[in-house]
Amino acid sequence: MGPYGRATYSNVMITFLRKIRRTLIESGSARRYLLYAIGEIALVVIGILIALQINKWNETRKDRVQETKTLENLAENMELNIDRINKRLTMISEDNRSGRVILDALKNKNSNVDSIGLHFHHALLNHARLVFSKAGYEALKNTGFDIIRNESLRKEIINLYENTYIDLSVEQVWGQTVEPDNDMYVVENFFMYEGGSWLPKNFEKVSQSDYFYGLVNVADRQRFYYGGLYNETLLETLRVLQLIKDELGD
């Protein structure tokens, strides 16, 4: 009930009491009109209480609808992140193979390996730039964390986005620091083609380059490291997602 509704009830009560007082004075029937006045006042008070309760029920219903929508958005957000992690893990596995192919080709000085240009490219990728979608979480922050009644679930969601995801982003800085060295070496020693194919300008020179071997080995170690972190993040995201589904009754 809005302020105007409550004001209307108050005005009605004041007007009613004034009429009762005037009637009592004029008629002298104090007892009969006093009982009548008390009954009318009680009805007005009950009406106000009912209106307030209805308003409270409506607000609660709106909050529950908003909570459900918020949890559904978070679940959709997490499913998107899970898909991104799975795709990145698949790419890491494929690029690990490229690393082995390139090291073997250089060792045996074999430049006739099928799709060797693509293998050169992927052998240096460390996949240190996995970006998570946080739209659902940002919407939750704008709405207010208290919209989620389950305190334990609320803490799990906050921990996933504020700790697990952020910690992973910090760890990815290590992988990003080697990118300038990779780029400089590739520009100086490779022909770069559309579609991500890199072919050495001088295969013999590259095959004897300890620096290039180092770049490939570092990328391999970083893929192994990030693969482990991505798997841990995947499991944590799946766990929190299941908690949300349990809360929604899915």
Legacy VTK file of the C-alpha trace (Angstrom):
# vtk DataFile Version 3.0
C-alpha trace
ASCII
DATASET POLYDATA
POINTS 250 float
0.000 0.000 0.000
1.397 3.409 -0.912
1.524 6.516 1.305
-1.668 7.889 -0.252
-3.553 4.729 0.685
-2.515 4.986 4.317
-3.338 8.704 4.379
-6.838 7.941 3.086
-7.456 5.441 5.890
-6.250 7.987 8.474
-8.565 10.677 7.085
-11.484 8.273 7.169
-10.793 7.402 10.800
-10.490 11.066 11.859
-13.702 11.995 10.075
-15.476 8.988 11.570
-14.348 9.771 15.126
-15.479 13.357 14.781
-18.916 12.198 13.660
-19.119 9.781 16.586
-18.196 12.489 19.067
-20.745 14.861 17.608
-23.418 12.164 17.702
-22.626 11.277 21.314
-22.904 14.888 22.351
-26.174 15.393 20.532
-27.920 12.124 21.485
-26.450 11.263 24.825
-26.477 7.568 23.848
-22.841 7.191 24.869
-22.593 3.469 25.424
-24.310 2.367 22.189
-22.312 4.714 20.002
-19.058 3.986 21.816
-19.385 0.287 21.011
-20.265 1.130 17.445
-17.190 3.395 17.188
-14.892 0.732 18.581
-16.200 -1.782 16.044
-15.681 0.623 13.166
-12.175 1.467 14.317
-11.339 -2.216 14.581
-12.545 -2.786 11.018
-10.399 0.090 9.755
-7.318 -1.234 11.584
-7.914 -4.756 10.257
-8.249 -3.353 6.734
-4.939 -1.533 7.065
-3.181 -4.650 8.385
-4.576 -6.782 5.554
-3.471 -4.229 2.976
0.041 -4.135 4.474
0.235 -7.939 4.481
-0.872 -8.133 0.847
1.785 -5.580 -0.065
4.408 -7.645 1.795
3.327 -10.833 -0.016
3.576 -9.058 -3.379
7.084 -7.798 -2.617
8.174 -11.259 -1.488
6.759 -12.817 -4.651
8.640 -10.291 -6.807
11.894 -11.052 -4.944
11.476 -14.790 -5.511
10.851 -14.260 -9.216
13.974 -12.069 -9.383
16.003 -14.652 -7.461
14.994 -17.419 -9.870
15.864 -15.257 -12.867
19.235 -14.357 -11.331
20.144 -17.988 -10.641
19.087 -19.009 -14.153
21.328 -16.291 -15.628
24.242 -17.443 -13.481
23.693 -21.054 -14.543
23.656 -20.038 -18.210
26.823 -17.980 -17.627
28.623 -20.912 -16.006
27.582 -23.297 -18.784
29.159 -20.893 -21.267
32.383 -20.839 -19.229
32.386 -24.629 -19.016
32.106 -24.806 -22.794
35.021 -22.381 -23.164
37.204 -24.388 -20.792
36.435 -27.666 -22.564
37.286 -26.157 -25.945
40.523 -24.749 -24.552
41.509 -28.120 -23.085
40.899 -29.739 -26.470
43.105 -27.124 -28.144
45.854 -27.666 -25.577
45.813 -31.381 -26.305
46.059 -30.739 -30.052
48.838 -28.179 -29.643
50.818 -30.554 -27.437
50.838 -32.876 -30.423
52.053 -30.026 -32.662
54.897 -29.373 -30.250
56.007 -32.999 -30.442
55.723 -32.991 -34.243
57.903 -29.865 -34.562
60.574 -31.040 -32.154
60.768 -34.356 -33.970
60.913 -32.630 -37.384
63.716 -30.329 -36.253
65.631 -33.160 -34.682
65.442 -35.222 -37.870
65.739 -32.149 -40.120
62.561 -33.200 -41.886
60.725 -30.267 -43.459
58.259 -32.447 -45.373
55.916 -33.130 -42.457
52.257 -32.786 -43.441
50.825 -29.383 -42.413
54.154 -28.435 -40.859
53.293 -24.731 -41.123
50.291 -25.173 -38.848
52.350 -27.254 -36.423
54.968 -24.490 -36.191
52.189 -22.065 -35.319
50.449 -24.215 -32.717
53.671 -25.424 -31.099
54.226 -21.920 -29.694
50.689 -21.358 -28.366
50.386 -21.605 -24.591
46.665 -20.671 -24.280
47.256 -18.168 -21.510
44.349 -15.930 -22.520
41.229 -17.786 -21.456
38.536 -15.182 -20.756
35.466 -16.021 -18.680
32.005 -14.584 -19.143
30.864 -12.695 -16.037
27.617 -11.135 -17.268
25.451 -13.159 -14.897
27.639 -12.256 -11.931
27.686 -8.560 -12.805
23.881 -8.644 -12.970
23.826 -10.251 -9.507
26.048 -7.492 -8.112
23.755 -4.847 -9.583
20.670 -6.532 -8.135
22.270 -7.166 -4.742
23.711 -10.380 -3.307
20.925 -10.653 -0.730
18.482 -11.591 -3.486
19.864 -15.141 -3.071
18.320 -16.439 0.160
20.594 -19.478 0.486
23.605 -17.986 2.281
25.842 -20.985 1.584
25.078 -20.872 -2.140
25.633 -17.126 -2.190
29.113 -17.570 -0.720
29.986 -20.325 -3.202
29.022 -18.132 -6.159
31.014 -15.161 -4.867
34.046 -17.365 -4.211
33.932 -18.797 -7.746
33.908 -15.399 -9.440
35.957 -13.343 -6.981
38.612 -15.939 -6.146
38.778 -18.914 -8.537
38.326 -16.931 -11.763
40.425 -13.955 -10.666
43.264 -16.162 -9.377
43.341 -17.918 -12.747
43.547 -14.577 -14.558
46.539 -13.615 -12.418
48.267 -16.918 -13.183
47.863 -16.308 -16.914
50.180 -13.306 -16.744
53.166 -15.687 -16.849
52.065 -17.003 -20.224
51.525 -13.527 -21.618
55.049 -12.362 -20.756
56.644 -14.658 -23.370
54.410 -13.494 -26.219
56.640 -10.567 -27.316
59.647 -12.926 -27.601
57.611 -15.399 -29.631
56.305 -12.695 -31.937
59.725 -11.168 -32.523
61.349 -14.501 -33.359
58.507 -15.546 -35.673
58.536 -12.217 -37.552
62.296 -12.451 -38.068
62.533 -16.127 -39.010
59.221 -17.225 -40.532
56.958 -16.519 -43.448
53.470 -16.026 -42.061
50.483 -17.107 -44.152
46.753 -16.703 -43.785
45.145 -19.391 -41.673
47.939 -19.424 -39.084
50.577 -21.236 -41.118
54.198 -20.354 -40.307
57.017 -21.662 -42.511
60.698 -21.064 -41.654
62.622 -18.784 -43.978
65.593 -21.059 -43.328
64.628 -24.485 -41.985
68.264 -25.404 -41.258
68.798 -22.249 -39.210
65.643 -22.827 -37.155
66.491 -26.503 -36.607
69.824 -25.461 -35.078
68.401 -22.637 -32.968
68.543 -23.337 -29.240
66.451 -20.223 -28.729
63.600 -21.650 -30.807
63.841 -24.963 -28.962
63.534 -22.963 -25.760
60.411 -21.177 -26.979
58.780 -24.477 -27.911
59.694 -26.078 -24.588
58.416 -23.113 -22.571
55.120 -23.171 -24.490
54.843 -26.905 -23.785
55.394 -26.405 -20.040
52.915 -23.561 -19.946
50.257 -25.611 -21.738
50.771 -28.370 -19.171
50.498 -25.880 -16.314
47.428 -24.100 -17.651
45.774 -27.372 -18.584
45.934 -28.348 -14.914
44.533 -24.991 -13.783
41.748 -25.122 -16.362
40.765 -28.606 -15.237
40.587 -27.446 -11.608
38.515 -24.434 -12.620
36.251 -26.653 -14.706
35.530 -28.931 -11.747
34.836 -25.972 -9.449
32.486 -24.379 -11.986
30.627 -27.667 -12.454
30.274 -28.025 -8.680
28.802 -24.546 -8.160
26.560 -24.979 -11.215
25.112 -28.144 -9.676
24.428 -26.244 -6.424
22.464 -23.670 -8.409
20.513 -26.362 -10.214
19.702 -28.012 -6.897
18.415 -24.680 -5.595
16.264 -24.236 -8.694
14.996 -27.786 -8.404
16.373 -28.838 -11.792
LINES 1 251
250 0 1 2 3 4 5 6 7 8 9 10 11 12 13 14 15 16 17 18 19 20 21 22 23 24 25 26 27 28 29 30 31 32 33 34 35 36 37 38 39 40 41 42 43 44 45 46 47 48 49 50 51 52 53 54 55 56 57 58 59 60 61 62 63 64 65 66 67 68 69 70 71 72 73 74 75 76 77 78 79 80 81 82 83 84 85 86 87 88 89 90 91 92 93 94 95 96 97 98 99 100 101 102 103 104 105 106 107 108 109 110 111 112 113 114 115 116 117 118 119 120 121 122 123 124 125 126 127 128 129 130 131 132 133 134 135 136 137 138 139 140 141 142 143 144 145 146 147 148 149 150 151 152 153 154 155 156 157 158 159 160 161 162 163 164 165 166 167 168 169 170 171 172 173 174 175 176 177 178 179 180 181 182 183 184 185 186 187 188 189 190 191 192 193 194 195 196 197 198 199 200 201 202 203 204 205 206 207 208 209 210 211 212 213 214 215 216 217 218 219 220 221 222 223 224 225 226 227 228 229 230 231 232 233 234 235 236 237 238 239 240 241 242 243 244 245 246 247 248 249
